[in-house]
Amino acid sequence: MAMLDRFQGLFQKKAGDEPDLYQATDQQVAELAAARLAPDPAGEAFSASPMVDDEDDAANQAGLVSLPLLGRRTAEQHQRSLAVLFTFALVVLGSVTLFALSQTDKVGKQVAATGQALMQSQRLAKSVSQAMIGSASAFPEVRDSSDVMARTVRGLKQGDVELDLASLGPEYAGELDELLPKVDLAERNASAVLAQQNILTQVGTALRTINRQSSDLLEIAETVSSLKLQQNAPASEISASGQLVMLTQRIGKSANEFLTMEGVSPEAVFLLGKDLNTFKEITEGLLKGSDELRLRAASDPQIRERLEALLKLYEETRVEAGAILGNLQGLVSAREAQASIIGDSEPLRLGLQKLQGDLSLRSGLGGGELIALALWPLSPCCAPSALPWCSCRTAARAR
């Protein structure tokens, strides 16, 4: 019965598919066992069909490991290959990082240089206006701002080792070609203004002196006119003294209008010279008498004293005005240079701002650097994950 139980457990079929072994004869049990042990055609076909399983078994017995892209090799060979790939990936990452940092530093310096040139262009326009009124402190600013702006823009075009400035690429050649002529012209105009430094300083001092003296001339002239009225002087003398009061104001006004944004005012030059001559003629006529002006010589000591003081102050004013009228050519050239600098300051500002904005867009990582950094993790991510697996396979073989 024990033998019968074993056959029943090994060759059991579904209920109803086989006879009861307790009631079967020995011949029926033998036939049933032979049928169960017969080979299954479907199983033989399935087990014999894939050739790859036999190859995999042979490869496993030989210690070969298959990895994507690396093929079928031993675990030790895969470890060496993956280590080399991982080292190469680290070198690539370091190179890309250093290149990206170098590019960022270079572009950052170019952006800073463009901002410096932009600031100096506006500083030049401001300082040259101060230089035109004779401000001594403005001339060093004109020289410094002109030199820095010109050198910086040329450095952006050609590069400058001392400024540690690399030249811009050909994609910016058009913008720089538009800026450089304006920068060169501004530099020449600044030199023209600096060449007239002595004249401009002298004229500025003269203008301030005339403005200060015009109020003293007005005060003395009003005193003379008041004394003539009190003494019931003839109408011609009262009119002449009133004209002196008017001329004191017009001399100061002509001096202030001498320099305009359009250049030296011809009308102001003419009026200043004419008013100075007229003022002297009337003052001397009131003091010494003049048949042409129908004026008699002043006899009142107080009036004579005032007229003599007026003539003395006039001589000082005439000397200062002579400094202006004797330097017209230098003033004209300096004014033209200033007008050119002021006129080009706005185009320079706009051009440099546009260049600075374009450079700022390049201050980050470029497309090539981003692609390299994005693709780099593919190699090191695969290598560290495959290396331990290969090590485990090697250890398993050793056991």
VEXROMAR-511442 format. One record per residue: x, y negated, z negated of N, C-alpha, C in turn; residue in three letters. Coordinates in steps of 0.2 Angstrom, whole numbers, plus 5000, padded with zeros to 4 digits. Each point is the difference from the previous one (the first is absolute). Layout:
<pts>
XYZXYZXYZALA;...
</pts>
This chain:
<pts>
500450065000499649945000500449945000MET;500650004997500549945000500249995007ALA;500150055004500249985007499449985004MET;499550024998499449975003499849934999LEU;500149984994500049934998500449955003ASP;500750035001500449955004499849995007ARG;499850065003499849995007499449955001PHE;499650004995499449965000500249934999GLN;500549984996500249934999500449975006GLY;500350055004500449975005499649995007LEU;499650055001499650005006499349984999PHE;499849964995499349994999499749955005GLN;499450025003499749965005499449974997LYS;499649965004499449974998499550064998LYS;499549984996499550054998499650025006ALA;499950065001499650035006500550025006GLY;500649984999500550015006500350074999ASP;500150034994500450064999499650054996GLU;500150075000499650044996500350004993PRO;499650044996500250004993500550054999ASP;500649974997500650054999499950054995LEU;499549994995499950054995499750065003TYR;499649995005499750065003500350025007GLN;500549975002500450025007500450054999ALA;500150045005500550065000500749975001THR;500550054998500749985001500149985007ASP;499750035005500149995007499849935002GLN;499449984997499749935002500549954997GLN;500250014994500549954996500649995004VAL;500350065003500649995004499949965007ALA;499450025003499849965006500049934998GLU;499649984995499949934998500749964999LEU;500550044996500649974999500449995006ALA;500050055005500349995006499749945004ALA;499449995000499749945004500249934997ALA;500050004993500349944997500749985001ARG;500450065001500749985001500249995007LEU;499550015005500249995007500149935001ALA;500549985004500249935002499449965003PRO;499949934998499549965003500349975006ASP;499750005006500249975006500049934999PRO;499549974997500049925000500649984995ALA;500150034995500549984995500750015004GLY;500150065004500650005003500149955005GLU;499549985004500149945005500249944996ALA;499649994994500249934997500750004997PHE;500250064997500750004997500549995005SER;499950035006500550005005500049945005ALA;499549965000500049945005500549954999SER;500049964994500549954999500750025000PRO;500449975004500750025000500449954995MET;499749944999500349954996500150034993VAL;499650044997500050024993500650045000ASP;500250055005500650044999500649955000ASP;500049955005500649955000500049974993GLU;499549974997500049974994500350044994ASP;499850075000500350044996500750015001ASP;500250015006500750005001500449944998ALA;499749945001500349944998500149994993ALA;499550024996500050004993500550054997ASN;500150065004500550044997500749985001GLN;500149955006500649985001500249934997ALA;499549974996500149944996499949945004GLY;499650005006499949945004499449964997LEU;500049945001499549954998499849965006VAL;499449995001499849965006499749934997SER;500349955003499749934998499949965007LEU;499549964999499849955006500649965002PRO;500250005007500549965003500750034999LEU;500150044995500650034998500150075002LEU;499550035002500050075003500150054994GLY;500250065002500150064996500750014998ARG;500249994993500650004998500050034993ARG;500650014997500050024993499949944996THR;499850024994499949944995500649964999ALA;500650035000500649964998500149955006GLU;499950025006500149965006499549945000GLN;499350024998499549955000500249954994HIS;500350024995500249954995500549955002GLN;500550035004500549955003499849965005ARG;499550025004499749955005499649954997SER;499650024995499649954997500449954996LEU;500550024997500449964996500449945005ALA;500250035006500349955005499449955002VAL;499450035001499549955002499849954995LEU;500050024994499849964994500649945000PHE;500650025000500549955000500049955006THR;499950035006499949965005499449954999PHE;499450024998499549964998500149944995ALA;500450024995500249954995500549955004LEU;500450025004500549955004499649955004VAL;499550035003499549965005499649954995VAL;499850024995499649964995500549944998LEU;500650024998500449944997500249965006GLY;500150025006500249965006499449955001SER;499450035001499449965001499949944995VAL;500150024993499949964995500549945000THR;500650025001500549945001499949965006LEU;499850035005499949965006499449954999PHE;499550034997499449964998500149944995ALA;500450014995500249954996500549955003LEU;500450025005500449955003499649965005SER;499550035003499649965005499649954996GLN;499750024994499649964996500549944997THR;500650014998500449954998500249955005ASP;500150035006500249955006499449965002LYS;499450035000499449965002499949954995VAL;500050024993499949954995500549945000GLY;500650015002500549945001499849965006LYS;499750035005499849965006499449964998GLN;499550034997499449964998500249944995VAL;500550014995500249954996500449945004ALA;500450025005500349955004499549965004ALA;499550035002499549975004499649954996THR;499950024993499749954996500449944998GLY;500750024999500549954999500049955006GLN;500050025006500049955006499449965000ALA;499450034998499449975000500049944995LEU;500250024994500149944995500549955002MET;500550015003500549955002499749965005GLN;499650035005499749955005499649954997SER;499650014995499649964997500449954995GLN;500550024997500449964996500449955004ARG;500250025006500349965005499649945002LEU;499350015002499649955002499949954994ALA;499950034994499949954994500749964999LYS;500550035000500649964998500249955005SER;499950025007500249955005499649944999VAL;499350004998499649944999500349964994SER;500350034995500349974995500649965002GLN;500450045004500649975003499949945004ALA;499449995003499949955005499949934996MET;499850014993499949944996500649984996ILE;500650045001500649984997500150044994GLY;499650054998500150044994500750045000SER;500549984996500650035000500050084999ALA;499650024995499950074998499750045006SER;499749975005499750045005500450035005ALA;500649965001500550035006500350064998PHE;500250024994500250074999499550055001PRO;499449984999499450055001499950015007GLU;500149955004499950005008500650055002VAL;500649994998500550045002499950084998ARG;499950014994499950064997499450045004ASP;499449975000499450035003500150025007SER;500449955004500150025007500550055001SER;500550014996500550055001499750074998ASP;499750004994499750064998499550035005VAL;499549965002499550025005500350025007MET;500549975002500350025007500450064999ALA;500450014995500450064999499550064998ARG;499549994997499550064998499750025007THR;499749965004499750025006500550035005VAL;500649975000500550035004500250074998ARG;500050014993500150074997499550055002GLY;499449985000499550045002500050025007LEU;500349965004500150025007500650045002LYS;500649984996500650035002500350044994GLN;499749994994500350044994500549954997GLY;500150014993500549964997500250044994ASP;500750015000500350054995500049964993VAL;500249945000500049964994499350004996GLU;499549995004499350004997499850074999LEU;500350055002499850075000499350015003ASP;500049975006499450005004500150035007LEU;499650055001500050045006499649965006ALA;500250015006499649975005499350045001SER;499549965003499450035001500050045007LEU;499650045001500050045005499749975007GLY;500050035005499849975007499349985000PRO;499650034995499349995000499849934997GLU;500549974997499949934998500449955004TYR;500350025005500449955004499649945003ALA;499350025002499649945002499949954995GLY;499850024994499949954995500649964998GLU;500650035000500649974998500249955006LEU;499950025006500249965006499649935000ASP;499450014997499649944999500249954994GLU;500250034995500249964994500749975001LEU;500550045003500749975000500149935003LEU;499649995006500149935003499849954995PRO;499450014997499849954995500549994994LYS;500350064998500450004994500749965002VAL;500250015007500649965002499949935001ASP;499449985002499849935001499949974993LEU;499750034995500049984993500749994997ALA;500450045002500749994997500449945003GLU;499949995007500349945003499749944997ARG;499350004999499749944998500249984993ASN;500150064996500249984993500749975000ALA;500550035005500649975000500049935002SER;499549985005499949935002499949954994ALA;499550034996499849964994500649994995VAL;500450064999500649994996500549965002LEU;500149995007500549965003499849924998ALA;499449994999499849934998499849994993GLN;500450044996499950004992500149934998GLN;500649975002500249934997499549955002ASN;499850005006499549955003499450014996ILE;499750065000499450014996500049984993LEU;500550014997500149984993500049934999THR;500449965004500049935000499349975002GLN;499750035005499449975002499450014994VAL;500150064997499550014994500149964995GLY;500749984998500149954995499849935002THR;500149995006499749935002499349995000ALA;499650055002499350005000499749994992LEU;500350044996499849994993500249934997ARG;500649985002500249934998499549955003THR;499850005006499649955003499350014997ILE;499750064998499450004997500049974993ASN;500650014996500149974994500049925000ARG;500449985005500149925001499449975003GLN;499550045003499549965003499549974995SER;500050044994499549974995500449944997SER;500650004999500449944998499949945005ASP;500050015006499949955005499349975000LEU;499550054999499349984999499949954994LEU;500350024995500049964994500249935001GLU;500649995003500349945001499749965005ILE;499750035005499749965005499349984998ALA;499750044995499349974998500249944995GLU;500550004996500249944996500149945004THR;500450015006500149945004499349975003VAL;499650055002499349985003499649974995SER;500050024994499649974994500349934999SER;500649995000500349934998499849955006LEU;500050035006499849955005499349985000LYS;499650054998499349984999499949954994LEU;500450014995499949954994500349935001GLN;500550005005500249935002499749975006GLN;499450035002499749975006500449995006ASN;500450065001500549995006499650005006ALA;500349985006499750005006499850075002PRO;499550005005499750065002500550055003ALA;500449975004500550045003500550044995SER;500249964995500450034994499650064997GLU;499349984998499650054997499950065004ILE;499949995007499950065004500750045001SER;500649975000500650035001500150044993ALA;499949974994500150044994499550065000SER;499450005003499550055000500350065005GLY;500349975005500350055005500550044997GLN;500449974995500550044997499850054996LEU;499449994996499750054996499850065005VAL;499749995006499850055004500650045003MET;500549965001500650045003500450054995LEU;499949984994500450044995499650075000THR;499450005001499650065000500150045006GLN;500049965006500150045006500750035001ARG;500549974997500750025001500050074996ILE;499750014994500050064997499650055004GLY;499449985003499650055003500350025007LYS;500449965003500450025006500550054998SER;500349994995500650044998499750074998ALA;499450004997499750074998499750045006ASN;499849965005499850035007500550015005GLU;500749994998500550005004500150085003PHE;499950044996500050075002499450044999LEU;499750035006499450035000500150075002THR;499550045000500050075002500250015008MET;499849955003500250005008500749975001GLU;500349984995500749975001500049934997GLY;500649965003500049934998499549965003VAL;499649964996499549965003500349945003SER;499949995007500349945003499749934998PRO;499350014998499749944998500249984993GLU;500250054996500249984993500749975001ALA;500450035004500749975001500049935002VAL;499549985005500049945003499749954995PHE;499550024996499749954995500549994994LEU;500450054998500549994995500549955002LEU;500350005005500549955003499749945000GLY;499449995003499649945001499849974994LYS;499850034995499849984994500549974996ASP;500650045000500649974996500249945003LEU;500149995006500249935003499549954999ASN;499350015000499549954999500149984992THR;500150054996500049984993500649964998PHE;500550015004500649964998499949935003LYS;499749995006499949935003499549964996GLU;499550034997499549974996500349984993ILE;500350044997500349994994500549945000THR;500550005005500549955001499649935002GLU;499550015004499649945002499749964994GLY;499750044995499749974994500649974996LEU;500650035000500549984995500449945003LEU;500150005007500549955003499649965005LYS;499450025001499649965005500150035007GLY;499549995005500050035007499549965004SER;500349965005499649975005499650045004ASP;500250065002499750055004499450024996GLU;500050014994499550034996499649944996LEU;500249945001499749944997500050014993ARG;500550024997500150004993500549954998LEU;499949974994500549964997500450044994ARG;500649974999500450044995499749994993ALA;500050054996499750004993500449954996ALA;499749964996500349964995499950024993SER;499550044999499850024993500650054998ASP;500349994994500550044998499850074999PRO;499450014997499750074999499950045006GLN;499749965005499950035006500650025004ILE;500549964999500750015004500350064996ARG;499950014994500350054996499750075002GLU;499350005001499750065002500150025007ARG;500149955005500250015007500750035000LEU;500549974996500650035000500150074998GLU;499650024995499950064997499750055006ALA;499649975003499650045006500550025005LEU;500449955002500550015005500650054998LEU;500250004994500550054997499750075001LYS;499450004997499750075000499850025008LEU;499949965004499950025007500650025003TYR;500649974998500650035003500250074998GLU;499850024994500150074998499550045004GLU;499449985001499550045004500350015007THR;500249945003500350015007500550055001ARG;500550004995500550055000499850075000VAL;499550014996499750074999499650015007GLU;499749965003499650015006500550015006ALA;500649964999500550015006500250075000GLY;500150044994500250075000499550045003ALA;499449985000499450045004500149985007ILE;500049945002500049985007500650025004LEU;500650004996500650025003500150075001GLY;499650054998500150075001499450035003ASN;499749975005499450025003500150075004LEU;500650005003500250065004500050064996GLN;500450004995500050064995499350014997GLY;499649954998499450024998499550035005LEU;500149985006499650035005500150075001VAL;500750025001500250075000499850044994SER;500049974994499850044994499350015000ALA;499649955002499350015000499750055005ARG;500450005006499850055005500150074998GLU;500650014996500250064998499550034994ALA;499849954996499550024995499350025003GLN;499849965005499350015003500150075003ALA;500550025003500150075003500050054995SER;500349994994500050054995499350014997ILE;499749944999499350014997499550035005ILE;500149995007499550035005500150075001GLY;500750034999500150075000499950044994ASP;499949964994499950044994499450045000SER;499549985002499450045000500050065005GLU;500350005006500150065004500550044997PRO;500549984997500550044997499750044994LEU;499649964996499650044995499650055002ARG;499649995005499550055003500450065003LEU;500549995003500450055003500450044995GLY;500349974995500350044995499550044996LEU;499449974998499550044997499850065004GLN;499949995006499850065004500550065000LYS;500749975001500550054999500150044993LEU;499849964995500150034993499450055000GLN;499449985002499450055000500250065004GLY;500350005005500150065004500550044997ASP;500549974997500550044996499850034994LEU;499549974997499750034994499650065001SER;499850015006499650065002500550065000LEU;500749985001500550065001500350014993ARG;499849974995500450004994499950074996SER;499450045002499950074998500450055004GLY;499850064999500350065003499750005007LEU;500450015005499850015007499650075002GLY;499850005006499650065002500550064999GLY;500650005003500450055000500250034993GLY;500149954995500250024993499450034997GLU;499449985001499450034997499950075003LEU;500150015006499950075003500550054997ILE;500749975000500550054997499850014993ALA;499849954996499950024993499350044999LEU;499650005005499450045000500150075002ALA;500550015004500250075003500550034995LEU;500449974996500550034996499750054995TRP;499549994997499850054995499850075003PRO;499950005006499950075003500550054999LEU;500749975001500550054999500150014992SER;500149954996500250024993499450034997PRO;499449995002499450034996500050085002CYS;500250025006500050075002500650034997CYS;500649974999500650034998499950024993ALA;499849954995500050024993499550064999PRO;499550005003499550054999500250075003SER;500450005005500250065003500650034996ALA;500449964998500750024997499850054994LEU;499649984995499850054994499750065003PRO;499650005005499750065002500550055003TRP;500549975004500650045002500450034995CYS;500149964994500450024995499650064996SER;499349995000499650064997500150065004CYS;500050005007500150055004500650044999ARG;500549954999500750034999500150044994THR;499749974994500050034994499650075000ALA;499450005004499650065000500450065004ALA;500449985005500450055003500650034996ARG;500249954996500650024995499750054995ALA;499449994998499750054995499850075003ARG;
</pts>
